[in-house]
């Protein structure tokens, strides 16, 4: 093998010319291998093996193969052998990632991971084709356009799922309880940029939905809070992190800090000193002095778990819902030459109390499984107790319309909030908790006066 080519190989793999030269010296002088060969795990010994295989492929493979393709494939294989979140990104993949963190890309709208060796949905993004088609967290994607996802990397899967707006992609999914695969045909679209949505549920009770953590999330949250608090103030707020796959660490810290005046938010721990970081809350210019309920589920991952864990450990919010996803590892993006990059897992996340999120997730303070609404809820027979006002000829009450008999038939027209509450038992429970807290607080105040 030529010395120049070997140097290029080693440089691409490790970026260290010195290491490359030392490995080549060992390779060219077998006598120097006496010590290295005693330990099959030494880097130099394995580099010799890699050089031999590369040389064989280049010389003997049935068709000529470009060195760049071989090197890229080797790096991809090396990183994918570490964990599901470490990956090599070609220049085009790295550019796409940079666009995505700014909040805009074209695809079907799901966050995916490799779980137990299977391509798995972390969560669908609200309002996207996948969300509208009913794709759920923990769905297994076994085929994409008829192609098996077995041994497929995340980067490869993402490239198959994304594409120009208006084009179609068919995914074959398996869900727990099903006895066969289901093909779902989806039309790609521009995935929404906005990460924060808000509304008033009732007078004094607000709702904020964070769909993912992008570069603008902190700014959007502050605008939403200012709008909600300007409507005669708030008695309580629900923060909905369900099916939020995560995103940027600094934005998770900023969202947590918005509701904390002091204390640890999250810390990371890894092998290098640079990966050992601690993030603390700072006093806020605007104080949000009202109780919080945070909604989570199995699709709440990574940055969502950081926020839920920080508010839970600091006793700032009641966490309601179901166990979260459990992605507690930190990925660092390291740019390489020619526009490529690697995403490398470098640390683990820990909540302020020292709990590891990895493969465990956040356990809610109050567990409330989601109950899908009945298909024909309007047609269900609902039993009503007879009340005084139902009796024929009853004495009219103050303000009662004497010209009309009140009906128990449900209103045919409901506003968006009523529809949302009707379909979402977890949201209804969160609102009840906020109301109960406010009522109890008022009782305590009056009792102590």
MOFEN-V312580 format. One record per pair of residues at least 4 apart in sequence whose C-alpha atoms are under 7 Angstrom apart, sorted by the first residue. I is the first residue (numbers start at 1). J is the second residue. Records with the same first field share a line. If there is no record, write none. Layout:
# MOFEN-V312580
I: J ; J
This chain:
# MOFEN-V312580
1: 55
2: 6
3: 7
4: 8
5: 9
6: 10
7: 11 ; 20 ; 21
8: 12
9: 13
10: 14 ; 20
11: 15 ; 16 ; 17 ; 20
16: 20
17: 21
18: 22
19: 23
20: 24
21: 25
22: 26
23: 27 ; 44
24: 28
25: 29
26: 30 ; 32 ; 33
27: 48
33: 37
34: 38
36: 42 ; 45
37: 45
40: 45
42: 46
43: 47
44: 48
45: 49
46: 50
47: 51
48: 52
49: 53
50: 54
51: 55
52: 56
53: 57
54: 58
55: 59
56: 60
57: 61
58: 64 ; 65
66: 70
67: 71
68: 72
69: 73
70: 74
71: 75
72: 76
73: 77
74: 78
75: 79 ; 88
76: 80 ; 87 ; 88
77: 81
79: 86 ; 87 ; 88
80: 84 ; 86 ; 87
82: 86
84: 113 ; 114
85: 345
86: 343 ; 344 ; 345
87: 342 ; 343 ; 344
88: 341 ; 342 ; 343
89: 93 ; 94 ; 340 ; 341 ; 342
90: 94 ; 340 ; 341
91: 95 ; 339 ; 340
92: 96
93: 97
94: 98 ; 340 ; 341
95: 99
96: 100
97: 101
98: 102
99: 103 ; 104 ; 105
100: 104 ; 105
101: 214 ; 215
102: 214 ; 215
103: 193 ; 214
104: 191 ; 192 ; 193
105: 190 ; 191
106: 162 ; 163 ; 164 ; 165 ; 188 ; 189 ; 190 ; 191
107: 161 ; 162 ; 163 ; 188 ; 189 ; 190 ; 191
108: 128 ; 129 ; 130 ; 161 ; 162 ; 186 ; 188 ; 189
109: 124 ; 125 ; 128 ; 129 ; 130 ; 191
110: 121 ; 123 ; 124 ; 125 ; 130
111: 121 ; 122 ; 123 ; 124 ; 245
112: 119 ; 120 ; 121 ; 122
113: 119 ; 120 ; 121 ; 122 ; 154
114: 118 ; 119 ; 120
115: 119 ; 120
118: 140 ; 150
119: 140 ; 141 ; 142 ; 149
120: 138 ; 139 ; 140 ; 141
121: 137 ; 138 ; 139 ; 140
122: 137 ; 138 ; 245 ; 299
123: 136 ; 137 ; 243 ; 244 ; 245 ; 299
124: 130 ; 131 ; 135 ; 136 ; 137 ; 243
125: 131 ; 211
126: 131 ; 211
127: 131 ; 132
128: 132 ; 191
129: 133 ; 186 ; 187 ; 188
130: 134 ; 135
131: 135
137: 298 ; 299
139: 173 ; 174 ; 175
140: 173 ; 174 ; 175
141: 171 ; 172 ; 173 ; 174
142: 148 ; 149 ; 172 ; 173
143: 147 ; 148 ; 149 ; 171 ; 172
144: 148 ; 149 ; 170 ; 171 ; 172
145: 169 ; 170 ; 171
152: 156 ; 157
153: 157
154: 158
155: 159
156: 160
157: 161
158: 162
161: 169
163: 167 ; 188
164: 188
165: 188 ; 189 ; 190
166: 187 ; 188 ; 189
167: 187 ; 188
168: 185 ; 186 ; 187 ; 188
169: 185 ; 186 ; 187
170: 183 ; 184 ; 185 ; 186
171: 183 ; 184 ; 185
172: 181 ; 182 ; 183 ; 184
173: 181 ; 182 ; 183
174: 178 ; 180 ; 181 ; 182
195: 210 ; 211 ; 212 ; 213 ; 214 ; 217
196: 208 ; 209 ; 210 ; 211 ; 217 ; 220 ; 221
197: 208 ; 209 ; 210
198: 207 ; 208 ; 209 ; 224
199: 206 ; 207 ; 208
200: 205 ; 206 ; 207
201: 205 ; 206 ; 207 ; 417
204: 233 ; 234 ; 235 ; 236
205: 234 ; 235 ; 236 ; 237
206: 228 ; 234 ; 236 ; 237 ; 238
207: 237 ; 238 ; 239
208: 238 ; 239 ; 240
209: 239 ; 240 ; 241
210: 240 ; 241
211: 241 ; 244
212: 244 ; 245 ; 246 ; 247
213: 217 ; 246 ; 247 ; 248 ; 251 ; 252
214: 247 ; 248 ; 251
215: 251
216: 220
217: 221 ; 251
218: 222 ; 251 ; 254 ; 255
219: 223
220: 224
221: 225
222: 226
223: 227
224: 228
225: 229
226: 230
227: 231
229: 233 ; 234
234: 290
235: 290 ; 438
236: 290 ; 291 ; 292 ; 434
237: 291 ; 292 ; 293
238: 292 ; 293 ; 294 ; 430
239: 293 ; 294 ; 295
240: 294 ; 295 ; 296
241: 294 ; 295 ; 296 ; 300 ; 304
242: 295 ; 296 ; 297 ; 299 ; 300
243: 297 ; 299 ; 300
244: 299 ; 300 ; 301 ; 304
245: 299 ; 300 ; 301 ; 302
246: 301 ; 302 ; 303 ; 304
247: 303
248: 252 ; 303
249: 253 ; 303
250: 254
251: 255
252: 256 ; 303 ; 306 ; 307
253: 257 ; 265
254: 258
256: 260 ; 265 ; 307 ; 310 ; 311
257: 281 ; 282
258: 284
259: 288
260: 281
261: 281 ; 282 ; 283 ; 284
262: 280 ; 281 ; 282 ; 283
263: 280 ; 281
264: 279 ; 280 ; 281 ; 352
265: 279 ; 280 ; 281 ; 310 ; 351 ; 352
266: 278 ; 279 ; 306 ; 310 ; 349 ; 350 ; 351 ; 352
267: 277 ; 278 ; 279 ; 349 ; 350 ; 351
268: 275 ; 276 ; 277 ; 278 ; 347 ; 348 ; 349 ; 350
269: 275 ; 276 ; 277 ; 347 ; 348 ; 349
270: 275 ; 276 ; 346 ; 347 ; 348
271: 275
272: 276
275: 346 ; 347
291: 317 ; 434
292: 316 ; 317 ; 318
293: 317 ; 318 ; 319 ; 320 ; 430
294: 308 ; 317 ; 318 ; 319 ; 320
295: 319 ; 320 ; 321
296: 300 ; 320 ; 321 ; 322 ; 324
297: 321 ; 322 ; 323 ; 324
298: 322 ; 323 ; 324 ; 325
299: 324 ; 325
300: 304 ; 305 ; 324 ; 325
301: 305 ; 324 ; 325 ; 326 ; 327
302: 306 ; 327 ; 328
303: 307
304: 308
305: 309 ; 361 ; 362
306: 310 ; 351
307: 311
308: 312 ; 319
309: 313 ; 351 ; 362
310: 314 ; 351 ; 352
311: 315 ; 316 ; 317
312: 316 ; 317 ; 318 ; 319
313: 352 ; 353
318: 365
319: 364 ; 365 ; 366
320: 364 ; 365 ; 366 ; 367 ; 368 ; 430
321: 364 ; 366 ; 367 ; 368 ; 369 ; 426
322: 364 ; 367 ; 368 ; 369
323: 361 ; 362 ; 363 ; 364
324: 361 ; 362 ; 363
325: 361
326: 357 ; 358 ; 359 ; 360 ; 361
327: 357 ; 358 ; 359 ; 361
328: 348 ; 349 ; 356 ; 357 ; 358
329: 345 ; 347 ; 348 ; 349 ; 358
330: 345 ; 346 ; 347 ; 348 ; 349
331: 343 ; 344 ; 345 ; 346
332: 343 ; 344 ; 345 ; 346
333: 341 ; 342 ; 343 ; 344
334: 341 ; 342 ; 343
335: 339 ; 340 ; 341 ; 342
336: 340 ; 341
349: 356 ; 357
350: 354 ; 355 ; 356 ; 357
351: 355 ; 356
357: 361 ; 362
368: 426
370: 425 ; 426
371: 425
373: 423
376: 380
386: 390
388: 394
389: 394
396: 400
414: 418 ; 419
415: 419
416: 420
417: 421
418: 422
419: 423
420: 424
421: 427 ; 428
424: 428
425: 429
426: 430
427: 431
428: 432
429: 433
430: 434
431: 435
432: 436
433: 437
434: 438
435: 439
436: 440
437: 441
438: 442
439: 443
440: 444
441: 445
442: 446
443: 447
444: 448
445: 449
